[in-house]
Amino acid sequence: MPTYETIDQLPRELNIRDLGGLPTQDGRKVKRGLLFRSSALAFFDEEEMAPVKALGLRTILDLRAEKGVEKRPDPAVEGAAYYNKCAAFQNILEDLNSPGELLGLIFDEEQRGNPIDVLVASYTASLAFTNEAFQFMFDCLLDNRVPMLFHCSNGKDRTGIAAMLILLALGVPEELVKKDYLLSNEYRKEGLDDLLKRYDVISSRLDSARSFLTIFEGVLPESADMLISEIQERYGSYENFMDKEYGVNAAGLKCFRDMYLED
């Protein structure tokens, strides 16, 4: 069995990484060793959990629904408080049993027009608004309950949106926030490639089919773009968004940035 000393050595499909090191618009950068995103720890074996336990976590935030937690519970991590706060709602994929069923939507007369926009809007972009799980996440971060690791099932959708919100609040440029979001496609490339190959007859001929399939194993750039545009359209700025959605006013946001940024 392989021995892992750091999370950077773990298998890529576990989709675990430190958000630290990214630069911000004010010339600072996100501190390392405090903010971690991941797939469900239930998927980690004992050897893979070793470097996770070495992170000194104080908080583990599981963004999965209760059904997923009951099916695959996370292992306990000594010293870390565990919280399960479901971040998903209007989740179209929960009602589908396979990629084949999802492909069927493409040819459904009621879905004609722009099915990708419909799915992206309901499954990912909308998660940023009126979300009690993300409210809890920011409350924990403002209370300095770090290092924190947050995750969903595959660490790409709910986790990806959570990471985007944190990074945007910290003042990381949009293009870098989007780049981190899309890294899930690199980390999960093997599974994504296998899925596209399995449905090659359709995915190689129809762009919308390829996009639908990508949602199962990866993420779409449209999701990040729509989230950013929705925040800007509704609130005009990330500062106003944080104030109105999560109760983090100008003073709180300055404190938040001072806690998680360094020169």
Secondary structure, 3 states (H helix, E strand, C coil): CCCCCCHHHCCHHHCCEECCCCECCCCCEECCCCEEEECCHHHCCHHHHHHHHCCCCCEEEECCCHHHHHHCCCCCCCCCEEEECCCCCCCHHHHCCCHHHHHHHHCCHHHCCCHHHHHHHHHCHHHHCCCHHHHHHHHHHHCCCCCEEEECCCCCCHHHHHHHHHHHHCCCCHHHHHHHHHHHHHHCHHHHHHHHHHCHHHHCCCHHHHHHHHHHHCCCHHHHHHHHHHHHHHHCCHHHHHHHHHCCCHHHHHHHHHHHEEC
